[in-house]
């Protein structure tokens, strides 16, 4: 099984048209994985390429359109390219070694303003005289970056770019937290409840379930995997109770009912909020559910583009459960993939999936945008546990998140 995209280091390449971004990807990977052409604008939209980059390992390169693209369509392409800054762990800013243009200076400033770890790569060094090259390098240093000078088409000094990426990956990138954090200890038994419904992939488990199994094994612990209808039987068969139970959110109420109170329960989605985002903030956001009114606008976000099932969790079940809680239909908008509105103020609440296919930085960028605009944001697992009336139990392993939920509910109550 390949490393999932969401667990790979994401490296975005940004620069003008024909700056050599695609050539640099090919040079870094020693593969022809990006189309190289002298025609400006060969790359028109962000293109993701999963591969191996020694000595880092599995990564995703995101090749973007030139930030100097022209016309109405070019402006949209530039906008999409800059949006990628919210996804990536490391940005490679590819510039011409001869001199920095206004658009390149603006790009460097934009990257710096997002606090994205970045390397400024001065490409086409073979076309610049020594005086111009020195002046450009000094200009980059004045902007706060140490330049790396290369000739990507000739594969000159490419190792220096790799070294710079490695250095940033080790020091500046905020990695995903483990899915189960420090909850698992050697010798523990952990029970996983994995329903098999119409949304379950044929012949395999979903990513968070696989990730949990691997982490339990890595911790030198034991893992028992059951369907929800076998949970009570499995618990009764164990001489020692499991350290805790992790369940799919859709059956959390049934699992809580079957699990003795002394055994903690959590959900895969709640643990994804812990791993990929900020569980405390997601718990705060869930408190807004109690203050929604019929007709309020709610956004449901799914970062993957799976084919919707007849009883899809995001499009069917969540809206239905919310409507039952609120006492009437809500104005629900479903956003899929990388799309995320710039203006979030029309929404009373944002419900985000676990984000298993994207980076922690991507999820934190969305959360930060919502917080700047004072729009509460939660995730599927926290919301479903609250809607099913079992949030206290589902957050037992995360008391700080439960405390934040109660505080936020009091705050929202005072506003209403």
C-alpha positions in Angstrom: 0.0 0.0 0.0 1.4 3.4 -1.0 1.7 6.2 1.6 -1.6 8.2 1.4 -1.4 11.7 0.0 -2.5 13.2 3.3 0.5 11.8 5.1 3.1 12.9 2.5 5.1 16.1 2.6 3.4 18.6 0.2 5.8 20.8 -1.9 4.4 23.5 -4.0 6.3 25.2 -6.9 5.4 28.8 -7.6 6.8 31.3 -10.1 6.3 33.1 -13.4 5.4 31.3 -16.6 8.5 29.6 -18.0 10.4 30.0 -14.8 11.4 26.4 -14.9 9.1 24.9 -12.3 8.3 21.8 -14.2 12.0 21.3 -15.1 12.9 21.6 -11.4 10.4 18.9 -10.5 11.9 16.6 -13.1 15.4 17.4 -11.9 14.6 16.8 -8.2 12.9 13.5 -8.9 15.2 12.3 -11.7 12.0 11.5 -13.6 10.1 13.2 -16.5 6.9 13.6 -14.4 6.1 17.2 -15.5 5.6 18.4 -19.1 8.4 20.9 -20.0 7.8 23.3 -22.9 9.1 26.7 -24.1 5.5 27.8 -24.6 4.4 30.0 -21.7 1.5 28.7 -19.7 2.0 25.0 -20.3 0.8 24.3 -16.7 -2.7 25.8 -16.5 -4.0 24.5 -13.2 -2.4 23.1 -10.0 -1.3 19.6 -10.8 -0.4 17.1 -8.0 2.3 14.5 -8.5 2.9 11.9 -5.8 6.4 10.4 -5.9 9.5 9.6 -3.8 12.1 12.3 -3.0 15.3 11.0 -1.5 16.2 11.3 1.4 12.7 12.6 2.5 10.6 9.7 1.2 7.0 10.0 -0.1 6.1 13.5 -1.1 3.5 15.3 -3.3 4.7 18.0 -5.7 2.2 20.6 -6.7 3.1 22.3 -10.0 1.2 25.6 -10.4 0.4 27.9 -13.2 2.5 31.0 -13.7 1.7 33.9 -11.4 2.1 36.3 -14.3 -0.6 34.7 -16.5 -2.6 37.3 -18.4 -6.3 37.9 -19.2 -9.4 37.0 -17.3 -8.6 33.3 -17.4 -5.0 34.0 -16.5 -6.2 35.9 -13.4 -8.3 32.9 -12.3 -5.3 30.6 -12.8 -3.1 32.9 -10.7 -5.8 32.9 -8.0 -5.8 29.1 -8.0 -2.1 29.0 -7.9 -1.8 31.2 -4.8 -4.6 29.3 -3.1 -2.2 26.3 -3.1 -0.1 28.2 -0.4 -2.8 27.1 2.1 -2.2 23.4 1.3 1.6 23.0 1.1 4.2 22.3 3.7 7.0 23.8 1.7 7.0 26.4 -1.1 9.7 26.5 -3.8 9.7 30.0 -5.2 11.3 29.6 -8.7 12.7 32.9 -10.0 15.0 33.9 -12.9 18.6 34.2 -11.7 19.3 37.3 -13.8 16.9 39.6 -11.9 13.8 39.6 -9.8 10.7 41.0 -11.5 7.9 42.9 -9.8 5.6 39.8 -9.9 8.4 37.7 -8.3 8.9 40.3 -5.5 5.2 40.3 -4.9 5.1 36.5 -4.9 7.9 36.3 -2.3 6.0 38.8 -0.1 2.8 36.8 -0.4 4.5 33.6 0.6 6.2 35.4 3.5 2.9 36.8 4.7 1.4 33.3 4.9 4.3 32.0 7.0 4.8 29.1 4.6 8.3 27.6 4.9 9.9 28.4 1.6 13.1 28.1 -0.5 13.8 30.8 -3.2 15.3 28.9 -6.1 17.2 31.1 -8.7 16.9 29.1 -11.9 18.6 29.4 -15.3 21.9 30.4 -13.6 23.7 29.6 -16.9 22.0 32.6 -18.5 23.1 35.2 -15.9 26.5 36.8 -15.7 28.2 36.7 -12.3 27.5 40.4 -11.4 23.7 40.0 -12.1 23.6 36.7 -10.2 25.4 38.2 -7.2 23.0 41.1 -7.2 19.9 38.8 -7.3 21.3 36.6 -4.6 21.8 39.6 -2.3 18.4 40.9 -3.0 16.9 37.6 -2.0 18.9 37.6 1.2 17.5 41.1 2.0 14.0 39.7 1.7 14.9 37.1 4.4 15.7 34.0 2.4 18.9 32.2 1.6 18.8 31.6 -2.2 19.7 28.4 -3.9 21.1 28.9 -7.4 20.5 26.2 -10.0 20.2 25.3 -13.6 17.3 22.9 -13.6 17.5 21.9 -17.3 21.1 20.9 -16.8 20.5 19.4 -13.3 23.1 21.7 -11.8 23.2 22.1 -8.0 19.9 20.2 -7.6 21.2 18.5 -4.4 21.3 21.9 -2.7 17.5 22.3 -3.3 16.9 18.8 -1.8 19.0 19.7 1.2 17.1 23.0 1.7 13.8 21.1 1.5 15.0 18.5 4.1 16.2 21.3 6.4 12.8 23.0 6.3 10.9 19.7 6.6 12.9 18.9 9.8 12.7 22.3 11.4 9.8 24.4 10.1 7.0 22.0 9.0 4.2 21.2 11.4 3.8 17.4 11.0 0.6 15.5 11.6 0.1 14.4 15.1 -0.4 10.6 15.5 -4.0 9.7 15.0 -4.2 8.1 18.5 -1.6 10.4 20.1 -0.3 9.2 23.3 -3.4 7.1 24.1 -1.8 3.8 23.3 0.8 2.1 25.4 2.8 -1.2 25.1 0.6 -4.2 26.0 -2.7 -2.3 25.7 -5.7 -3.7 23.9 -7.6 -1.3 21.7 -11.0 -2.2 20.1 -11.9 -0.7 16.7 -15.5 -0.7 15.6 -15.8 -0.6 11.8 -19.2 -0.8 10.2 -19.6 -2.2 6.7 -22.1 -0.1 4.9 -22.8 1.1 1.4 -20.0 3.7 1.8 -17.3 1.2 2.8 -14.7 0.5 0.1 -14.9 -3.0 -1.3 -12.1 -5.3 -0.1 -10.4 -2.8 2.2 -10.8 -0.5 5.2 -10.9 3.3 5.1 -7.7 5.3 5.7 -8.3 6.3 9.4 -9.0 2.7 10.3 -5.8 1.5 8.6 -3.8 4.3 10.2 -5.2 3.3 13.7 -4.3 -0.3 13.2 -0.7 0.6 12.2 -0.3 3.0 15.1 -1.5 0.3 17.6 0.9 -2.2 16.2 3.8 0.3 16.2 3.0 0.9 19.9 3.4 -2.8 20.6 -0.2 -3.1 21.6 -3.0 -5.4 20.5 -5.8 -4.5 18.2 -9.3 -6.1 17.9 -11.4 -5.1 14.9 -15.2 -5.8 15.0 -18.4 -4.6 13.4 -20.9 -2.8 15.7 -23.2 -5.9 15.9 -20.3 -7.9 17.4 -19.0 -5.4 19.9 -20.9 -6.6 23.0 -19.8 -10.2 22.3 -16.1 -9.1 21.7 -16.1 -7.1 25.0 -17.6 -10.1 26.9 -14.9 -12.4 25.5 -12.0 -10.3 26.8 -10.6 -11.2 30.2 -9.2 -7.7 30.5 -11.2 -4.7 29.2 -9.7 -2.7 26.3 -7.9 0.5 27.1 -10.5 2.3 25.0 -12.8 1.8 22.0 -12.6 3.7 18.7 -15.7 3.7 16.5 -17.0 5.1 13.3 -19.0 8.2 14.1 -22.1 6.9 12.4 -22.6 4.2 15.0 -21.3 6.1 18.0 -24.6 6.0 19.9 -24.9 2.3 19.6 -21.3 1.8 20.6 -21.6 4.0 23.7 -24.7 2.1 24.7 -22.9 -1.3 24.4 -19.6 -0.2 26.1 -19.3 -0.2 29.9 -18.9 3.3 31.4 -15.4 2.5 32.7 -14.1 2.0 29.1 -13.5 5.3 27.3 -14.9 5.7 23.8 -13.8 8.0 21.0 -14.4 8.1 17.2 -12.1 7.9 14.2 -13.3 11.4 13.1 -12.7 12.9 16.6 -9.2 11.5 16.5 -8.7 13.0 13.0 -9.6 16.4 14.4 -6.9 15.8 17.0 -4.3 14.7 14.4 -5.1 17.0 11.5 -6.5 20.1 13.0 -7.3 21.5 16.5 -9.8 19.3 18.4 -10.3 22.0 21.1 -11.4 24.6 18.4 -13.5 21.9 16.7 -15.3 21.2 20.0 -16.0 25.0 20.4 -17.5 25.1 17.0 -19.9 22.2 17.8 -21.5 24.2 20.5 -23.1 26.4 17.8 -25.3 23.5 16.8 -27.5 24.2 19.8 -28.2 27.8 18.5 -28.9 27.1 14.8 -32.4 28.0 13.6 -34.4 26.7 10.6 -33.1 28.4 7.4 -29.7 29.2 8.7 -26.9 28.7 6.2 -24.5 25.9 7.0 -21.5 24.7 4.9 -20.4 21.0 4.8 -16.9 20.4 3.5 -15.5 17.2 2.2 -11.9 17.3 1.1 -12.1 14.1 -1.1 -14.3 13.7 -4.1 -15.8 10.3 -3.5 -18.9 9.2 -5.3 -21.9 10.1 -3.1 -23.9 7.1 -1.8 -27.7 7.0 -1.4 -27.3 7.7 2.3 -24.1 9.8 2.2 -22.9 11.1 5.5 -22.2 14.6 4.3 -25.0 15.1 1.9 -27.8 13.1 3.5 -27.2 12.0 7.1 -25.7 15.1 8.6 -28.3 17.5 7.1 -31.1 15.2 8.3 -29.7 14.9 11.9 -29.2 18.7 12.0 -32.7 19.4 10.8 -34.1 17.1 13.4 -32.1 18.9 16.1 -33.0 22.4 14.9 -36.6 21.6 14.2 -36.6 22.5 10.6 -34.6 22.5 7.4 -31.3 24.4 7.1 -29.8 26.0 4.0 -27.0 23.4 3.5 -24.2 24.0 1.0 -21.8 21.1 0.3 -18.3 22.0 -0.8 -16.1 19.3 -2.2 -12.3 18.9 -2.7 -9.9 21.9 -2.5 -12.7 24.5 -3.0 -13.3 26.7 0.0 -15.0 30.1 -0.2 -13.0 33.2 0.6 -16.0 34.9 2.3 -17.3 32.6 5.1 -19.5 35.2 6.8 -22.8 34.0 5.3 -22.5 30.7 7.2 -23.6 30.2 10.7 -21.5 27.0 11.0 -18.9 25.0 9.0 -18.8 21.2 9.3 -15.5 19.7 8.0 -14.8 16.1 7.3 -11.8 14.4 8.9 -9.5 15.5 6.2 -7.7 12.2 5.8 -6.5 13.0 2.3 -5.0 16.5 3.0 -2.3 17.9 5.2 -2.5 19.2 8.7 -1.5 22.6 7.3 -4.4 22.5 4.9 -6.9 21.9 7.7 -5.3 24.5 10.0 -5.5 27.1 7.2 -9.2 26.5 6.8 -9.7 26.7 10.6 -7.7 30.0 10.8 -9.7 31.5 8.0 -12.9 30.6 9.8 -11.7 32.0 13.1 -10.6 35.3 11.4 -14.2 35.7 10.2 -15.7 34.6 13.5 -17.5 31.6 11.9 -17.6 28.5 14.1 -16.1 25.4 12.6 -16.4 21.8 13.8 -15.9 18.4 12.2 -18.1 15.4 11.4 -17.1 13.3 14.5 -17.6 16.0 17.1 -20.9 17.2 15.5 -22.3 13.7 15.2 -21.4 12.8 18.7 -23.2 15.9 20.0 -26.2 15.3 17.8 -26.4 11.7 19.1 -26.2 13.0 22.7 -23.0 11.2 23.6 -20.4 14.0 23.3 -19.4 13.9 27.0 -18.5 10.2 26.5 -16.9 10.6 23.1 -14.6 13.4 24.4 -13.7 11.6 27.7 -10.2 11.1 26.5 -9.9 14.8 25.6 -11.2 16.7 28.7 -9.8 20.1 27.4 -12.0 19.8 24.3 -15.1 19.1 26.4 -14.3 22.1 28.6 -14.0 24.3 25.5 -17.4 23.0 24.3 -19.1 24.0 27.5 -17.4 27.4 27.5 -18.4 28.1 23.9 -22.0 27.1 24.5 -22.2 29.6 27.3 -20.7 32.3 25.1 -23.1 31.6 22.3 -26.0 31.6 24.8 -25.1 35.0 26.0 -25.1 36.3 22.4 -28.4 34.9 21.5 
